[in-house]
Amino acid sequence: MTRVDAAGLERDVRDGLAKKPILLMTHLVVGYPSLDANWTMLEAMDAARVDLVELQLPFSEPIADGPWFVKANQEAIRAGTSWTTYFDFAARAVSRFRFPVLFMGYYNSVFRMGGERFCARLAAAGMRGFIVADLPPEEAADLNATARAHALDPILLMTPANSTERLREIGRQASGFVYCLGRKGVTGKQTDLSQGVADFLGRCRMATSLPLALGFGIRTPADVSALRGLADIAIVGTACLETWEARGPDAYREFVQALARETAA
Amino acid sequence: MSTELFQFAPGREGYYGEFGGAFVPEILHETLAELRAAFDDARDDPAFWREYVDVMVTYSCRPTPVTYCENLTRLLGGARIYVKREDLNHTGAHKVNNVMGQGLLVRRMGKRRVIAETGAGQHGVATATMAARLGLACTIYMGEDDIARQRPNVFWMEQLGADVVAVTDGTRTLKDAINACLRDWAESMADTHYVLGTVCGPHPFPRMVTYFQSIIGQEARAQMLRITGALPRRVYACVGGGSNASGIFAGFLDDASVELVGVEAGGKGVDTEQHAARLAGGRGCPGVAQGYKSVFLQNREGLMHDTCSVAAGLDYIGVGPILAHLHAQGRVRFEAATDAEVVEALRLVIRREGLMPALESAHAFVTALKEAPHLSGADAILVNQSGRADKDIFTVAEALGDERWKRFLREKAAR
């Protein structure tokens, strides 16, 4: 499976996978609950040796997100999180922590910024790639070409609803790794990992030789453990935020540790 | 209808100039493909349009009449004023045209549940009505603030068997209800169709909703020729998302002599922050949200503004991509009417003609009545009365500031 010419994010992921069976990617919405809280979250991720981190730029119409992140987007906007706030924060995170940092957001932010400026700002902040939740591959050709010129990896999504033909088309355009959705719907609900996830990931493997990350509904250390041997990266987003909201920073730290422990060799 | 609008260049399917497209999470890709195929198949089947027209004739008073407004014409002393009476549709607005059409499509696709967003409640009531008629399960998403403003419509949706879900995020209005529908659909698409209520959203919705609503324009064009012996000089329609405007304009797009005028919600004034005028006044700018590229009211960083209008049905951030394109081409002129002008026009039309246009439709009257005196008696103008006011008595009485009504409500509540 390993490609000798792996570069960029894919090489980071392959290097990680040489040391342990599965990697962990976590997520936060920049500006919620506050930039200070975000920094504490990143420190917790770093201490737990999380492998990859998504920083979400808030948008007013987050159609792929469930209630927790919808609220987080809204509150972050209300608190005045601007592009400058976001990129300053991202640059600080990149210079302080060892994990690769990815952009996550919605296409209107990219469109308003302009593809070239968007990629230049990501690269200047030291970020490594981006996930744009509402940008289909057929609209992304120009942006993805610009990204590669800036040594950024556009991360594409594969979903259980996709036809085999569509998965192949996505596979042809993907780089870095592929973000696979554990189920239909939006972020933040439980996924039954016993049902169809292995089959789905098998279909994804047929469509790409890139590492596969599985997200949406991965909520517990047991879920992460269950993905060993199936996926290359486990993505946990909402469950982390819920832990912070319900039980505070110490519980958050412990939760991220517990997730990361399940990825150890 | 102008067919060249729908001759998409290779790789530009669903685009009208620079606007349109389908910007949805990947999970919905196959669902939209399925819908496009079903719609293309239905459109190619002459029996489908005949079945649609038959349903509209037997279930919703089609063809709706065109009414000559002799009193207003005499009062203003310019162009002869005609009104297309979409208010006479079943459920009280043009919304039912689109909904029954999509309902027939749902039956072809074999789905058993429909979901829809609603702002003022018209589209929700129309969808719940269609679902009751066709035996479909129905969920309506409605912003919490809109539910508070439009209780009577919620009452009817529930009587019709729909499950009405309050949307509590964002601005708790129409745009947030659309987001909620897209989220529901991302999970439920196997057995559920999203009955989008306007000419916005991802391809094929702008085209499909225009297709069903074009029944307004097809009828109106033939009616004007029959009644006046000529085409109208101008056609006026209010524009929220733009479905009634797209419908009536569709009948006249190929008639270069007919000027098409869309009227947006000027709210407290286009120079204030409180309006919903995207095109008139140039306050909107290109963006991508809710599945499509168009002109949106947003800040420099692409965050959507709060909008404001006395008419909930026009209180929306975006405008249909086909209309944005026709605006860019100079084919449709856009104007804005303020809340104050709307209330004044509404009073005038009620008193002089006994017509009761919805607050939304009253926007079209504002501009038509302003411009009529500057035209000659040889000209006819046509106004689309997209909905009726009497079923929105709570909102209209509030807008008209009727003290006796307010006292009645207080007394009724105290009993």
Interface residues (C-beta under 8 A of the other chain):
Chain A: F59 S60 E61 P62 I63 A64 D65 G66 P67 V70 K71 Q74 I77 S82 W83 Y106 Y107 N108 S109 F111 R112 M113 A133 D134 L135 P136 E138 E139 L156 L157 M158 T159 A161 N162 S163 R166 I170 L181 K184 G185 V186
Chain B: G11 G21 A22 F23 V24 P25 E26 I27 L28 H29 E30 T31 D169 G170 K175 N179 L182 R183 A186 E187 S188 M189 P286 G287 V288 A289 Q290 G291 K293 Q298 R300 E301 G302 L303 M304
